[in-house]
Amino acid sequence: MNTAQKNVKIKLNSTIHPVDGELESYELWLQGSLIQKSGKTFLRYEEVLDEKTIQTTVKMDKENALILRSGGVKMRLPFSSIQDEHGHYDTQFGALPIVTKTHQLSHEHHENDLFKGQFNVNYDLIIGGQSVGNYKLEINYSEVRV
């Protein structure tokens, strides 16, 4: 099993268009690691939200992706370009089932002199059978030589 791990800088852009409410956009610059293992690409990073540290892993391949968050927020958010996917968001009252309806999913990865790439997903988040909004996530990463 061949495993490669690189330190990367990450630019994350997120746009949320809720069904009820105003458009929200934010941009984060983060440090993380890129891991390639068994033909899959994993991106790991930490962010702080409302004074809580959240560890995030993004698992990417051509037709599927999975975002796992733990720490201050616990969530399993799967994506498929083929079908709707079921995940969950943990609340203080228990796990809330969620569904993602993916409209667009792409991952480009380049290994010239440095590792770099881009991950994009556009999806509707469905809770209780109803869409709560359209979400767009773009992650750009590039290797940092230490």
Backbone bond lengths (Angstrom), bond angles and torsions (degrees), N, CA, C in turn:
res aa  C-N    CA-C-N  psi(-1)  N-CA   C-N-CA  omega(-1)  CA-C   N-CA-C  phi
1 M - - - 1.448 - - 1.523 108.23 -
2 N 1.312 116.23 120.83 1.461 122.71 -177.11 1.526 109.55 -95.70
3 T 1.336 116.78 124.31 1.456 121.29 -179.88 1.517 109.59 -126.43
4 A 1.334 116.07 130.33 1.465 121.26 175.82 1.520 107.63 -122.67
5 Q 1.342 116.61 135.22 1.459 120.70 177.82 1.519 109.20 -129.89
6 K 1.332 115.93 133.21 1.466 122.43 -178.82 1.525 109.66 -132.23
7 N 1.322 116.39 146.16 1.463 121.14 170.96 1.521 107.84 -78.70
8 V 1.338 116.33 135.79 1.461 120.31 -177.80 1.525 110.74 -134.88
9 K 1.335 114.19 153.53 1.464 119.88 167.31 1.522 105.85 -99.34
10 I 1.317 115.38 145.34 1.461 121.85 -171.21 1.525 109.27 -128.81
11 K 1.323 115.02 132.49 1.468 121.04 170.89 1.523 106.17 -114.61
12 L 1.324 115.85 119.29 1.450 121.69 -176.67 1.525 108.77 -115.33
13 N 1.323 116.51 124.43 1.469 122.49 175.25 1.518 108.14 -117.38
14 S 1.318 115.90 129.27 1.453 120.85 179.75 1.522 109.14 -129.66
15 T 1.331 115.46 135.84 1.460 121.88 176.09 1.521 107.72 -127.91
16 I 1.314 115.54 128.18 1.462 121.69 179.92 1.523 107.76 -120.54
17 H 1.331 115.09 124.56 1.464 120.75 176.34 1.528 107.00 -115.84
18 P 1.347 116.80 88.96 1.464 119.17 -177.90 1.524 111.66 -67.12
19 V 1.333 115.56 152.34 1.461 120.45 176.96 1.529 109.04 -60.24
20 D 1.325 116.20 -44.50 1.473 121.89 176.89 1.515 107.93 -114.87
21 G 1.310 117.42 107.33 1.455 118.65 177.75 1.509 112.34 137.87
22 E 1.319 114.04 -176.13 1.457 121.48 -175.92 1.519 112.01 -96.26
23 L 1.304 114.60 153.84 1.456 122.32 177.40 1.525 110.10 -59.88
24 E 1.332 116.31 133.76 1.464 122.05 176.55 1.520 108.50 -119.52
25 S 1.320 116.72 135.68 1.464 121.27 175.99 1.513 108.75 -136.32
26 Y 1.326 115.65 143.42 1.454 118.77 172.22 1.514 110.33 -149.43
27 E 1.327 113.78 158.42 1.460 122.06 -179.32 1.523 107.84 -131.40
28 L 1.319 116.51 134.21 1.460 122.28 177.69 1.520 109.32 -126.16
29 W 1.318 116.29 143.24 1.461 122.83 170.54 1.519 105.95 -112.72
30 L 1.319 117.20 124.79 1.456 122.20 -173.76 1.521 110.87 -135.25
31 Q 1.315 115.29 163.45 1.462 122.37 169.70 1.523 106.74 -108.13
32 G 1.313 116.78 146.14 1.453 119.43 179.68 1.508 111.28 -162.53
33 S 1.322 114.71 -162.73 1.462 119.46 177.60 1.518 109.69 -134.81
34 L 1.323 114.34 146.21 1.453 123.59 177.43 1.517 106.49 -110.37
35 I 1.321 116.28 127.54 1.457 121.23 -178.91 1.518 107.73 -124.19
36 Q 1.318 116.21 131.38 1.458 121.26 174.08 1.516 107.30 -114.96
37 K 1.333 114.95 123.48 1.454 120.40 -174.88 1.524 108.61 -148.39
38 S 1.307 117.05 127.85 1.468 123.03 176.67 1.528 112.39 52.06
39 G 1.334 116.95 42.10 1.458 121.37 176.75 1.519 114.94 77.45
40 K 1.313 117.71 3.58 1.463 121.61 179.07 1.528 109.21 -111.84
41 T 1.325 115.85 154.45 1.459 121.84 178.63 1.521 108.53 -114.49
42 F 1.329 115.59 131.49 1.461 122.64 178.51 1.520 108.68 -121.59
43 L 1.305 116.13 136.26 1.456 122.17 175.53 1.523 106.37 -118.61
44 R 1.337 116.80 127.14 1.468 120.61 -179.43 1.517 109.50 -123.23
45 Y 1.330 115.63 136.50 1.459 120.53 177.36 1.521 109.64 -156.73
46 E 1.330 115.10 165.49 1.460 122.10 176.07 1.519 109.03 -120.38
47 E 1.316 115.14 145.59 1.458 120.49 173.41 1.526 108.25 -138.29
48 V 1.309 116.44 158.44 1.459 121.46 178.32 1.524 107.77 -113.49
49 L 1.333 115.67 125.91 1.459 122.31 -179.18 1.525 107.80 -131.98
50 D 1.309 117.24 122.14 1.472 122.05 -178.28 1.525 111.44 51.41
51 E 1.321 115.97 45.80 1.463 124.76 178.14 1.528 113.74 64.34
52 K 1.334 117.61 17.69 1.461 121.81 176.65 1.523 108.52 -116.40
53 T 1.336 116.04 134.38 1.456 120.69 177.99 1.524 109.45 -84.80
54 I 1.327 115.15 131.94 1.462 121.76 -179.32 1.521 108.11 -121.22
55 Q 1.344 116.18 124.85 1.458 121.09 174.49 1.530 107.60 -94.53
56 T 1.324 115.55 130.25 1.461 120.71 -178.19 1.517 109.94 -123.95
57 T 1.338 115.61 135.38 1.459 122.82 172.06 1.520 107.43 -122.03
58 V 1.329 116.69 128.64 1.459 122.26 176.11 1.525 106.74 -113.71
59 K 1.330 116.36 117.43 1.470 122.36 178.60 1.523 106.61 -102.33
60 M 1.343 116.19 125.20 1.464 119.93 -172.33 1.523 111.37 -127.51
61 D 1.325 116.05 138.75 1.459 121.29 163.10 1.525 107.52 -146.28
62 K 1.302 118.08 -167.05 1.471 120.27 -169.73 1.532 114.43 -67.13
63 E 1.340 117.53 -41.02 1.463 119.95 -174.17 1.522 114.11 -112.98
64 N 1.339 117.03 -9.01 1.458 120.82 -175.95 1.519 110.59 -138.10
65 A 1.316 114.56 156.46 1.461 120.69 173.27 1.520 107.39 -150.92
66 L 1.324 115.10 159.86 1.452 120.99 179.85 1.520 108.01 -145.79
67 I 1.330 116.25 128.55 1.458 121.15 174.23 1.520 107.25 -109.88
68 L 1.329 115.60 121.14 1.461 122.33 177.00 1.515 108.15 -113.13
69 R 1.320 116.59 128.65 1.467 120.49 178.21 1.525 107.82 -124.39
70 S 1.335 115.28 139.35 1.461 120.43 177.48 1.519 108.63 -141.37
71 G 1.318 115.27 167.22 1.467 119.76 -176.44 1.512 109.29 99.86
72 G 1.339 117.23 -125.63 1.460 122.46 -179.13 1.515 113.73 -61.55
73 V 1.322 117.08 -26.33 1.468 123.67 176.27 1.522 106.91 -132.20
74 K 1.338 116.70 134.41 1.468 120.44 176.55 1.515 108.15 -118.02
75 M 1.334 115.29 123.42 1.453 119.60 -174.60 1.523 109.89 -156.08
76 R 1.330 115.38 145.91 1.463 122.86 170.97 1.517 105.83 -124.41
77 L 1.351 115.99 113.61 1.457 121.92 -174.02 1.532 109.01 -123.65
78 P 1.341 117.71 95.69 1.468 120.58 -178.95 1.531 111.68 -91.34
79 F 1.336 115.38 151.87 1.466 121.97 178.11 1.518 109.39 -133.43
80 S 1.324 116.08 143.28 1.458 121.88 175.13 1.517 108.62 -143.02
81 S 1.329 115.84 136.22 1.463 119.62 176.52 1.525 110.81 -78.23
82 I 1.337 116.93 -6.01 1.460 121.71 -175.54 1.528 112.80 -102.77
83 Q 1.340 117.51 -37.75 1.464 120.54 -173.39 1.527 110.83 -148.73
84 D 1.341 115.64 164.05 1.460 120.46 172.88 1.523 108.19 -66.81
85 E 1.327 116.34 147.66 1.465 121.16 -177.94 1.524 110.12 -123.54
86 H 1.327 115.45 149.33 1.465 122.21 -179.29 1.518 110.50 -106.16
87 G 1.324 115.55 131.93 1.455 121.46 177.89 1.514 109.78 -137.00
88 H 1.331 116.60 -161.60 1.460 119.90 177.83 1.522 110.67 -154.85
89 Y 1.311 113.35 154.94 1.463 122.82 176.25 1.519 105.89 -126.64
90 D 1.338 117.29 120.25 1.462 120.55 -177.38 1.521 110.29 -83.09
91 T 1.335 115.32 127.86 1.457 122.00 176.11 1.525 108.51 -116.14
92 Q 1.309 116.77 175.24 1.464 119.91 178.21 1.528 111.55 -66.57
93 F 1.333 117.14 -14.66 1.460 121.85 -179.90 1.528 112.64 -100.29
94 G 1.334 117.37 0.26 1.460 121.61 -179.55 1.516 111.24 125.50
95 A 1.328 115.17 -176.62 1.467 120.77 -177.77 1.523 110.21 -78.63
96 L 1.329 115.38 131.40 1.455 122.61 178.01 1.527 107.88 -101.81
97 P 1.355 117.85 116.47 1.469 118.89 178.94 1.526 110.70 -67.78
98 I 1.323 116.00 137.06 1.462 121.68 177.58 1.524 109.09 -132.72
99 V 1.317 115.74 157.72 1.466 122.30 178.28 1.519 107.55 -128.95
100 T 1.337 116.16 139.33 1.460 120.53 173.63 1.526 108.99 -110.95
101 K 1.322 115.30 130.49 1.465 122.28 173.37 1.520 105.47 -109.64
102 T 1.333 115.93 102.73 1.460 121.80 -172.97 1.523 110.80 -84.40
103 H 1.331 116.01 125.61 1.461 121.79 177.46 1.524 111.20 -94.50
104 Q 1.321 116.62 -34.09 1.471 121.13 -178.04 1.517 108.18 -151.09
105 L 1.342 115.60 134.77 1.457 121.90 179.71 1.518 107.89 -144.37
106 S 1.329 116.60 125.96 1.466 119.00 178.06 1.520 110.02 -148.45
107 H 1.317 114.85 149.67 1.460 121.79 175.45 1.521 107.50 -143.59
108 E 1.313 115.54 119.76 1.467 121.75 175.47 1.513 107.54 -115.53
109 H 1.320 115.70 133.19 1.466 120.62 -178.95 1.522 108.44 -134.69
110 H 1.330 115.98 132.99 1.464 121.42 -179.04 1.521 109.56 -125.04
111 E 1.314 115.64 139.96 1.463 121.34 178.90 1.514 109.72 -128.36
112 N 1.305 117.06 65.91 1.459 119.58 174.98 1.520 107.23 -82.35
113 D 1.299 117.91 -113.70 1.458 120.79 175.52 1.529 109.96 -74.42
114 L 1.330 116.27 -38.51 1.462 122.34 -179.63 1.527 109.61 -126.32
115 F 1.330 116.01 150.68 1.456 120.82 174.56 1.525 108.28 -72.90
116 K 1.328 116.60 134.64 1.462 120.36 172.51 1.516 108.73 -158.30
117 G 1.315 115.50 160.36 1.450 118.14 -179.33 1.509 112.17 -176.94
118 Q 1.332 113.37 -178.71 1.452 121.09 -177.71 1.523 108.72 -144.32
119 F 1.321 115.03 138.04 1.461 122.77 176.59 1.524 107.47 -123.61
120 N 1.330 116.86 131.20 1.468 122.32 178.89 1.519 109.50 -131.89
121 V 1.321 115.69 138.34 1.462 120.07 171.69 1.530 108.26 -144.50
122 N 1.316 115.15 139.00 1.461 123.68 176.37 1.525 105.43 -127.24
123 Y 1.334 116.63 120.59 1.460 118.77 -173.60 1.523 111.43 -149.92
124 D 1.330 114.84 158.28 1.457 121.75 169.59 1.520 107.14 -97.85
125 L 1.316 116.18 137.16 1.459 122.09 176.07 1.522 107.42 -99.69
126 I 1.334 115.49 124.74 1.462 121.39 -174.67 1.529 108.99 -116.66
127 I 1.325 115.43 124.98 1.459 122.03 177.90 1.526 107.46 -126.98
128 G 1.324 116.79 127.04 1.466 120.47 -179.99 1.511 112.86 61.78
129 G 1.324 117.29 31.90 1.457 121.84 178.28 1.521 114.89 81.98
130 Q 1.330 117.74 -2.22 1.462 121.96 -178.58 1.523 111.15 -117.88
131 S 1.325 116.69 138.15 1.463 120.31 175.11 1.526 108.66 -70.07
132 V 1.345 115.64 132.15 1.471 119.81 176.47 1.521 110.54 -100.11
133 G 1.351 116.37 -8.09 1.453 118.96 177.47 1.512 112.73 159.83
134 N 1.328 113.74 171.83 1.461 121.98 176.25 1.521 107.91 -106.21
135 Y 1.317 115.73 133.71 1.460 122.48 -175.55 1.521 109.49 -121.98
136 K 1.314 115.75 138.16 1.462 121.58 174.13 1.515 107.56 -126.80
137 L 1.323 115.48 130.91 1.455 121.45 -179.98 1.521 108.32 -130.18
138 E 1.323 115.93 127.69 1.465 121.62 176.08 1.521 107.25 -126.14
139 I 1.332 115.54 124.93 1.458 121.22 178.38 1.523 108.05 -121.60
140 N 1.325 116.35 120.74 1.465 122.32 173.08 1.517 107.40 -108.57
141 Y 1.331 116.55 134.94 1.461 119.54 178.67 1.519 109.88 -135.29
142 S 1.328 115.50 149.71 1.464 120.63 176.22 1.524 109.09 -148.92
143 E 1.315 114.29 143.12 1.459 121.72 -176.64 1.520 111.09 -64.30
144 V 1.320 114.47 142.03 1.458 122.14 175.40 1.521 106.69 -115.12
145 R 1.316 116.26 122.41 1.465 119.58 176.89 1.515 108.40 -84.84
146 V 1.313 115.50 129.11 1.472 120.28 -178.13 1.507 110.71 -93.20
